[in-house]
Amino acid sequence: MVSKPATKQTYSVDRLMHDMALTLVRDFQNSLTDPGFCRDYELVLKLCNLSQIRGGIPTTDETMSAAQFKATYQMASLFKRYRFHKDLYTDDELVQQAIDSFAETQRRIACLNLDSLCDNTQWILDYAAMFIHRTLGEYSDEEHRSRCRFGKKASVGVPARQACEAARWELPISGSRKQISWFDAEMRDIACVQDYWAKQLDSAPVNGAIYQETSCLKLVLVPKTFKSLRSIMPNTTIGSYMSYGLGEMLRIRLKRRGYDISKLQQKHREIAKLASVHNQYVTADLSSASDSISVALVNRLFPPDWLEILHQSRIGTVMLPNGTFVESQTFCTMGIGYTFPLQTLVFLALLVAIQARILPRSRWGRISVYGDDLIYSNQLHEAVLSVFPQLGFVINVDKTFCDGGFRESCGGDYFRGVDVCPFQPRNGSAAVGTKAYEAMLYKCINGLLMRWSEHEIAGTLHLLVREVERVARSIKLVPQDFPDDAGVKCPSLDAYTFLRDAHVAHPKHVGHGVYRFAYLRFVPELRTEERHEPYFWSALRGRDRITDYSTPAPYLELFDPTTVDRINTATGVAEEREPTLIWEGLNQSARSRLNGRRLSRIRACVVVSHTGKYQRQYGCSCFERRR
């Protein structure tokens, strides 16, 4: 008798999200002592009709108290980024909507005639061009080449699942004719690069070539919200190399002007919080911002020396997901290395020019731009609403706030000075395995506890805890500096009352304030890397760092920035990213021929794969203990 293979246990994430939403409504009814809070939405959730759930989302009101606003905003935003298995739009419908949106943007900016604009707008463009020229200074080819490196994501000829430093140097290397000429001018004089390519050509077919000339880029669509996809455009391999260097140069020039992109997110949140109280600043957002920056506008604003190299780093012909080819009027989409700093500089220059045009210098206020997140004085808003559409930009009215007590910028949401940022689960999958489901439960618990006290959401925490016990028997406790999906993050061992009656895997004290505890960890699959030369070459140039993750200290460095990515990977919605190069210890060892002592273990170069699985592991760290 042949036994059947064991069926892998799966759990419904859709059902979890529905039950969590229903329980949250009831928790808020209790904490606000308002049995009528979101009563209609509660009835809709009970019916389990997805179209009614999407259509019956509660709305916020300026007359609400901060507590009511925060709870209502949480319910309205809970499913914004989560897509159910059978949602309102099918995959094909989302793709077609994204294609139509891109095509409409192309038609809109193709109709622009910057020479026919009124004198007022022409003055603003001239001032913005002067601001950009003074910010950038002269283009330096030497500086550009010194800051170039290959991108971290997919490029033409290098799929996302194979993306790593060595894959970028595999022949043939993609690029346009001008990109190849620029790249080869540097590489032809570097002996080690030529030797590495010669080795590949010796083992390649007779017609092997170093370069692959590319004349078009492919538009790729990735998840954004339940009703829309985000368009990105992977560059050629050489184009990603060139555009990364240009992006670094733009960031440095902006920093010299006082706009440090690495710190602007936090500054925007602080300004948004203040603006929600004193109502002196507008927080604005643009629809399809990067797609709306036209070739004509960039030609009008940027100096000729910069303009030439910026054009050289891009390709204008685009292949849409349906197979059609278009000549894009967009200068740069997401996926090109300099897109984000370039759009930051363009919008900043335009806002500075508008302010200089309509206000005397004594009345100038704060202007700050991070990508398409704009902050400027209320006095400029009417002018912005007039000038920006003339240049092809569309103000997103749903995310632009000029009056009232609410402001939103860079992931910060504030109502009358109170942080009302909601917890929003990301795009998920209908069913996941046991360990991935447990990790998702921890992520929900930690995400909610970041925004709510345990007493405000007691019922929801009870639901999630019971689910963890059902799939894992006991709940893992981890210190605050661990990832959200490793376990319940606790500032101290007795911090939460909702865990007192739960089955907890209590950390074991091993002495000197150190505890040993179980946690979940996403362990990626490894593959041996035999193409060492590209990594050595990159390390010698001083751009990439090879991190040894075999030691305990860098654990958080590996996982902290990619928590969301790991959950997405586990649920089937992994984003494109480059694997990490690490060193793995082998079992082989040897003794010195000089003194007979045992030498360090032999180490092999490996690459972290995009795939992997969650595993239960043990670690040691400190917990605070209340007295």
C-alpha positions in Angstrom: 0.0 0.0 0.0 1.5 3.4 -1.1 1.0 6.1 1.5 -0.1 9.5 0.3 2.3 12.4 0.9 1.5 14.6 3.8 -0.5 17.7 2.9 1.1 21.0 4.0 -1.1 22.8 6.5 -2.2 26.2 5.3 -4.1 29.1 6.9 -6.4 31.7 5.4 -5.0 35.2 5.7 -8.2 36.7 4.2 -10.2 35.3 7.0 -7.8 36.6 9.6 -8.0 40.1 8.2 -11.8 40.0 8.2 -12.0 38.8 11.8 -9.4 41.3 12.9 -11.3 44.2 11.3 -14.6 43.1 13.0 -12.9 42.8 16.4 -11.2 46.2 16.0 -14.6 47.9 15.5 -15.9 46.4 18.7 -12.7 47.3 20.6 -13.1 50.9 19.5 -16.7 50.9 20.5 -15.7 49.9 24.0 -12.7 52.2 24.3 -14.6 55.2 23.1 -17.7 54.2 25.1 -19.7 54.7 21.8 -21.8 51.7 20.8 -22.7 53.5 17.6 -19.1 53.8 16.4 -18.8 52.5 12.8 -22.1 50.6 13.3 -22.9 50.5 9.6 -19.4 49.3 8.8 -19.7 46.6 11.5 -22.9 45.3 9.9 -21.2 45.3 6.5 -18.3 43.3 7.9 -20.7 40.7 9.4 -22.2 40.2 5.9 -18.7 39.3 4.5 -19.5 40.9 1.2 -16.3 42.3 -0.2 -17.9 44.9 -2.5 -19.9 46.3 0.4 -16.8 46.3 2.6 -14.9 48.3 0.0 -17.8 50.6 -0.6 -18.8 51.1 3.0 -15.5 52.4 4.4 -16.1 55.0 7.1 -15.1 58.6 6.6 -13.4 61.0 9.0 -14.8 64.3 10.1 -13.1 67.5 11.3 -15.7 67.7 14.1 -14.4 64.5 15.7 -12.2 64.3 18.7 -8.6 63.2 18.1 -9.5 59.7 19.6 -12.5 59.3 17.4 -10.6 60.5 14.3 -7.7 58.1 14.9 -10.1 55.1 15.4 -12.1 56.0 12.3 -9.0 56.6 10.2 -7.6 53.2 11.3 -10.8 51.5 10.1 -10.8 53.4 6.8 -7.2 52.6 6.1 -7.0 49.0 7.3 -7.5 47.3 4.0 -6.1 50.0 1.7 -2.9 48.1 0.9 -4.2 44.6 1.5 -5.6 42.8 -1.5 -8.0 39.9 -0.9 -7.8 36.7 -3.0 -11.0 37.6 -4.8 -11.0 41.4 -4.6 -12.9 44.0 -6.7 -10.4 44.0 -9.5 -8.8 41.0 -11.2 -5.1 40.9 -12.1 -6.0 41.6 -15.7 -8.1 44.5 -14.8 -5.4 46.1 -12.6 -2.9 45.6 -15.4 -5.2 47.2 -18.0 -5.9 50.1 -15.6 -2.2 50.7 -15.1 -1.6 50.7 -18.9 -4.4 53.1 -19.5 -3.2 55.4 -16.7 0.3 55.4 -18.2 -1.1 56.0 -21.7 -3.2 58.9 -20.4 -0.2 60.5 -18.7 1.7 60.2 -22.0 -1.1 61.9 -23.9 -1.4 64.6 -21.3 2.2 65.6 -21.2 2.6 65.2 -25.0 0.1 68.0 -25.5 2.2 70.5 -23.5 3.7 73.4 -25.3 6.0 75.2 -22.9 6.7 78.0 -25.4 3.0 79.0 -25.4 2.7 79.4 -21.6 1.8 82.8 -20.2 4.5 85.3 -19.2 4.0 84.6 -15.5 4.7 80.8 -15.9 7.6 81.6 -18.2 9.2 83.7 -15.5 8.7 80.9 -13.0 10.4 78.4 -15.4 13.3 80.8 -15.9 13.8 81.2 -12.1 13.5 77.4 -11.6 16.1 76.8 -14.3 18.4 79.4 -12.6 17.9 77.6 -9.2 18.7 74.2 -10.7 21.8 75.6 -12.4 23.1 77.2 -9.2 22.4 74.0 -7.3 24.1 71.6 -9.7 27.1 73.7 -10.8 29.2 72.2 -13.6 28.9 68.5 -14.5 32.1 66.5 -13.8 32.7 63.3 -15.7 35.5 62.3 -13.3 33.2 62.7 -10.3 30.4 60.9 -12.1 32.5 57.8 -12.9 33.8 57.7 -9.3 30.3 57.5 -7.9 28.9 54.9 -10.3 28.0 51.4 -9.4 25.5 48.8 -10.6 21.9 49.0 -9.3 20.5 46.6 -6.7 17.4 45.5 -8.7 16.6 43.9 -12.1 18.0 45.3 -15.3 17.8 44.3 -18.9 19.4 40.9 -19.2 19.6 40.4 -15.4 16.3 39.1 -13.9 15.4 40.0 -10.3 16.0 36.4 -9.1 19.5 36.3 -10.5 20.4 39.9 -9.6 23.8 40.2 -7.9 27.1 42.0 -8.5 28.6 39.1 -10.4 25.5 38.8 -12.7 26.0 42.4 -13.8 29.4 41.5 -15.3 28.1 38.4 -17.1 28.4 38.9 -20.9 26.7 40.3 -22.8 26.1 43.5 -20.8 23.1 45.5 -21.9 23.1 49.2 -22.8 22.2 51.6 -25.5 24.8 52.5 -28.1 25.7 55.7 -26.3 25.8 54.0 -22.9 28.1 51.3 -24.3 30.4 53.8 -25.7 30.6 55.8 -22.4 31.1 52.6 -20.3 33.7 51.0 -22.7 35.8 54.2 -22.6 36.5 53.5 -19.0 36.6 49.7 -19.0 38.9 49.2 -22.0 41.9 50.5 -20.0 41.2 48.3 -16.9 43.3 45.1 -17.2 41.5 43.0 -14.6 38.1 43.7 -16.2 39.4 42.9 -19.7 40.9 39.6 -18.4 37.6 38.7 -16.7 35.7 39.2 -19.9 38.4 37.4 -21.9 37.8 34.3 -19.7 34.1 34.4 -20.4 34.6 34.9 -24.2 37.0 31.9 -24.2 34.3 29.6 -22.8 31.5 31.3 -24.8 30.3 30.5 -28.4 32.3 31.8 -31.3 29.8 34.7 -31.8 30.1 35.8 -28.1 29.9 39.5 -27.6 30.8 41.8 -24.7 27.8 44.1 -25.1 24.1 43.8 -25.9 22.8 46.9 -27.6 19.3 47.7 -26.3 16.9 50.2 -27.8 13.8 49.9 -25.5 12.9 49.3 -21.9 10.1 47.3 -20.5 7.4 48.7 -18.2 6.8 46.5 -15.2 3.9 46.7 -12.8 4.1 46.0 -9.1 1.5 46.1 -6.3 0.6 49.5 -4.8 -2.9 49.3 -3.3 -5.9 47.0 -3.7 -7.1 49.0 -6.7 -3.9 50.1 -8.4 -0.4 49.0 -9.5 2.8 51.0 -9.6 4.8 51.2 -12.8 8.5 50.9 -12.8 11.0 50.6 -15.6 14.2 48.5 -15.1 17.1 50.2 -16.9 19.8 48.6 -18.9 22.7 47.2 -16.9 25.0 50.0 -18.0 22.2 52.5 -17.7 21.7 51.5 -14.1 25.4 52.0 -13.5 25.4 55.5 -15.0 22.1 56.7 -13.5 23.1 55.5 -10.0 26.2 57.8 -10.2 24.1 60.7 -11.4 21.6 60.1 -8.6 24.4 60.3 -6.1 25.7 63.5 -7.6 22.2 65.1 -7.4 21.8 64.0 -3.8 25.1 65.6 -2.9 24.1 68.9 -4.7 20.8 69.0 -2.9 22.5 68.3 0.5 24.8 71.3 -0.1 21.6 73.4 -0.6 20.3 72.2 2.8 18.1 69.4 1.6 19.5 66.2 2.9 17.3 63.5 1.4 18.4 61.0 4.0 16.9 63.2 6.7 13.9 64.8 5.0 11.4 62.1 5.8 11.6 62.7 9.5 11.6 66.5 9.0 8.5 66.2 6.9 6.7 64.3 9.6 7.7 67.0 12.1 6.5 69.8 9.9 3.2 68.0 9.1 2.6 67.5 12.8 3.1 71.3 13.5 1.0 72.2 10.4 -1.9 70.1 11.7 -2.0 72.5 14.7 -1.1 76.0 13.4 -2.5 75.3 9.8 0.2 77.4 8.1 1.5 74.8 5.7 0.1 72.7 2.9 1.1 69.0 2.6 0.6 68.1 -1.1 0.9 65.0 -3.1 1.0 64.5 -6.9 -0.6 61.7 -9.0 1.9 59.8 -11.2 4.5 62.3 -10.2 7.6 60.8 -11.8 5.7 59.8 -15.0 4.5 63.4 -15.4 8.0 64.9 -15.6 8.2 65.4 -19.3 11.2 65.4 -21.5 10.3 69.0 -22.6 10.3 70.2 -19.0 13.7 68.7 -18.2 15.1 70.2 -21.4 13.8 73.6 -20.3 15.1 73.5 -16.7 18.5 71.7 -16.7 21.9 73.0 -17.9 23.2 71.6 -21.2 26.1 69.7 -19.8 23.9 67.9 -17.3 21.1 67.4 -19.8 23.4 65.5 -22.2 24.5 62.9 -19.7 21.0 62.6 -18.2 19.6 61.8 -21.6 22.4 59.4 -22.3 21.5 57.4 -19.1 17.9 56.8 -20.3 16.1 55.1 -23.2 12.9 56.7 -24.6 11.3 53.8 -26.2 9.1 51.7 -23.9 7.4 48.3 -24.3 4.1 48.1 -22.4 3.0 44.9 -20.6 0.6 44.2 -23.5 3.5 44.1 -26.0 3.0 47.5 -27.7 5.8 50.0 -28.1 5.5 53.7 -27.4 7.9 56.6 -27.5 7.7 57.8 -23.9 7.3 61.6 -23.2 8.2 60.8 -19.6 11.8 61.7 -18.8 12.4 59.1 -16.1 10.1 56.6 -14.3 10.7 54.8 -11.1 13.5 52.2 -11.7 16.0 54.8 -13.2 18.7 55.5 -10.7 18.4 59.3 -10.6 14.5 59.5 -10.7 13.9 60.3 -7.1 16.5 63.0 -6.5 15.7 64.5 -10.0 12.0 64.9 -9.2 12.9 66.2 -5.8 15.0 68.9 -7.4 12.4 69.8 -10.1 9.5 70.2 -7.7 11.7 72.1 -5.2 12.9 74.5 -7.9 9.3 75.1 -9.1 8.0 75.9 -5.6 11.0 78.2 -4.9 10.3 80.0 -8.1 6.5 80.3 -7.4 7.3 81.8 -4.0 9.8 84.3 -5.4 7.2 85.3 -8.0 4.2 86.0 -5.7 5.7 86.9 -2.3 8.2 89.6 -1.2 11.3 88.1 0.3 10.3 89.2 3.8 7.3 86.9 3.6 9.0 83.8 2.3 8.2 80.6 4.3 9.5 77.1 4.5 9.5 74.9 1.4 10.5 71.2 1.6 10.3 68.5 -1.0 10.8 64.7 -0.7 10.1 63.1 -4.0 6.5 64.1 -4.7 5.7 64.9 -1.1 5.5 68.7 -1.1 5.3 71.1 1.9 4.9 74.8 1.4 3.1 77.9 2.8 -0.6 78.3 2.5 0.0 81.5 0.7 1.4 79.6 -2.3 -1.4 77.1 -2.7 -3.5 78.9 -5.2 -0.5 79.6 -7.4 0.6 76.0 -7.2 -2.9 74.9 -8.3 -2.6 77.2 -11.2 1.0 76.6 -12.4 1.5 72.9 -11.8 -1.3 71.7 -14.2 0.2 74.0 -17.0 3.3 71.9 -16.6 1.5 68.5 -16.8 1.3 67.8 -13.1 -1.9 66.6 -11.4 -2.5 67.4 -7.7 -3.8 64.4 -5.8 -6.7 66.0 -4.0 -7.2 63.0 -1.8 -3.7 63.4 -0.3 -3.4 67.2 -0.4 -4.4 69.1 2.7 -4.4 72.9 2.9 -6.8 73.6 5.8 -8.4 71.8 8.7 -6.7 69.8 11.4 -5.2 66.9 9.3 -1.8 66.7 7.6 0.0 63.8 5.9 3.5 63.6 4.6 6.2 60.8 4.3 4.2 58.2 6.2 3.3 60.6 9.0 -0.4 61.2 9.6 -1.5 63.9 12.2 -4.8 65.3 13.4 -4.5 68.4 15.6 -1.0 67.4 16.6 -1.9 63.8 17.4 -0.2 61.0 15.6 -3.1 59.0 13.9 -1.0 56.9 11.6 -2.9 53.6 11.0 -1.7 50.1 10.9 -2.0 48.8 7.3 -1.2 45.2 6.4 0.5 44.8 3.0 -0.6 42.8 0.0 -1.0 39.2 1.0 -1.9 35.8 -0.2 -5.1 33.8 0.4 -3.3 31.0 2.2 0.2 30.6 3.8 2.1 27.9 5.7 2.3 27.5 9.4 5.5 29.5 10.1 4.7 32.3 7.7 1.2 32.6 9.3 2.8 32.8 12.7 5.2 35.5 11.5 2.3 37.4 10.0 0.4 37.2 13.4 3.4 38.6 15.2 3.6 41.4 12.6 0.0 42.3 13.2 0.4 42.3 17.0 3.5 44.5 16.9 2.1 46.8 14.2 -1.0 47.4 16.3 0.9 47.9 19.6 3.0 50.6 17.9 -0.1 52.6 17.4 -2.5 51.6 20.2 -2.3 50.7 23.8 -3.2 47.1 24.7 -6.3 48.3 26.6 -7.7 50.0 23.5 -7.5 46.9 21.4 -7.8 44.1 24.0 -10.2 42.0 21.9 -8.1 42.1 18.8 -5.0 41.2 20.7 -6.9 38.3 22.3 -7.9 37.1 18.8 -4.3 37.3 17.5 -2.9 35.6 20.6 -5.3 32.7 20.3 -4.3 32.3 16.7 -0.6 32.1 17.6 -1.4 29.5 20.3 -3.4 27.5 17.7 -0.6 27.3 15.2 2.5 27.4 17.4 1.2 26.4 20.9 3.2 29.1 22.6 4.0 32.7 22.0 7.6 33.9 21.5 8.8 37.0 23.3 11.7 39.0 21.8 13.4 42.2 22.7 12.3 45.5 21.2 15.2 45.7 18.7 14.2 42.4 16.9 12.1 42.4 13.7 8.3 42.6 13.8 7.9 39.0 12.6 10.3 37.4 15.1 7.9 37.4 18.0 6.0 39.7 20.3 8.3 42.6 20.9 8.4 43.4 24.7 10.1 46.3 26.4 10.2 44.1 29.5 9.2 40.6 30.4 6.1 41.7 32.3 5.2 44.7 30.1 1.9 43.4 28.7 -1.1 42.2 30.7 -2.7 40.5 27.7 0.0 37.9 27.7 -0.5 36.9 31.4 -3.1 34.2 30.6 -1.5 33.1 27.4 0.9 30.2 26.7 4.2 32.0 26.5 7.6 30.5 25.7 9.2 32.3 28.7 12.8 33.4 28.1 15.3 31.6 30.4 17.6 33.7 32.5 21.2 32.5 31.9 22.9 35.1 34.2 24.0 38.7 34.3 20.7 40.0 32.9 20.9 37.9 29.8 18.0 35.7 28.6 17.8 32.8 26.2 14.7 32.8 24.1 13.1 31.4 20.9 12.3 33.5 17.9 11.3 33.2 14.3 13.8 34.0 11.6 13.4 34.0 7.8 16.4 31.9 6.7 17.2 32.5 3.0 18.5 29.7 0.8 22.2 30.0 -0.1 24.0 29.3 -3.3 27.8 29.1 -3.8 29.2 32.0 -5.7 32.2 31.1 -7.9 32.5 34.4 -9.8 34.7 36.2 -7.2 36.4 38.8 -9.4 33.4 41.2 -9.6 33.1 41.4 -5.8 36.8 41.9 -5.4 36.8 44.6 -8.0 33.8 46.3 -6.3 35.4 46.1 -2.9 38.6 47.6 -4.2 36.7 50.5 -5.6 35.2 51.0 -2.1 31.5 50.9 -2.9 30.2 47.6 -1.7 30.8 46.1 1.7 31.0 42.3 2.2 29.4 41.7 5.6 30.1 38.6 7.6 26.8 37.5 9.0 28.3 34.4 10.6 28.9 36.6 13.7 26.0 37.4 16.1 26.3 41.2 16.0 25.1 41.9 12.4 21.9 39.9 12.8 19.7 43.0 12.9 21.6 44.6 10.0 20.5 41.7 7.8 16.8 41.8 8.8 15.8 45.2 10.0 15.3 47.1 6.7 13.5 44.3 5.0 10.8 43.1 7.4 8.0 43.9 5.0 9.8 42.3 2.1 10.2 39.0 4.0 6.5 38.9 4.8 5.7 39.6 1.2 8.1 36.9 0.1 6.5 34.4 2.4 3.1 35.3 1.0 4.0 35.2 -2.6 4.4 38.9 -3.4 8.2 39.4 -3.2 9.6 42.7 -4.5 12.6 42.9 -6.7 15.8 43.3 -4.8 19.4 42.1 -5.0 20.7 39.2 -2.9 23.4 39.9 -0.3 26.9 38.5 -0.5 28.0 36.9 2.7 30.7 34.4 3.8 29.7 31.0 5.1 31.9 28.9 7.3 32.6 25.4 6.0 33.3 22.2 8.1 36.8 21.7 6.7 39.6 22.9 8.9 43.4 22.7 8.7 46.5 22.9 10.9 49.4 25.2 10.4 52.5 23.6 9.0 54.6 26.0 11.0 53.4 25.5 14.5 50.7 22.8 14.3 47.9 25.1 15.5 44.4 24.8 14.1 43.7 27.5 11.6 40.4 29.3 11.1 37.7 27.4 9.3 37.8 27.7 5.5 35.1 30.1 4.3 33.2 30.0 1.1 31.6 32.9 -0.8 27.9 32.5 -1.0 24.9 34.6 -2.1 21.7 34.9 -0.2 18.9 33.7 -2.5 15.4 35.4 -2.9 13.8 32.2 -1.6 13.8 30.7 1.9 11.6 29.8 4.8 10.9 30.7 8.4 12.7 28.7 11.1 12.5 28.6 14.8 15.8 29.6 16.4 17.3 30.6 19.7 19.1 33.7 20.7 20.4 35.5 23.8 19.8 39.1 24.7 18.7 41.4 27.5 15.2 42.3 28.6 14.3 45.1 30.9 12.6 44.0 34.1 10.1 46.1 36.0 10.1 46.3 39.7 
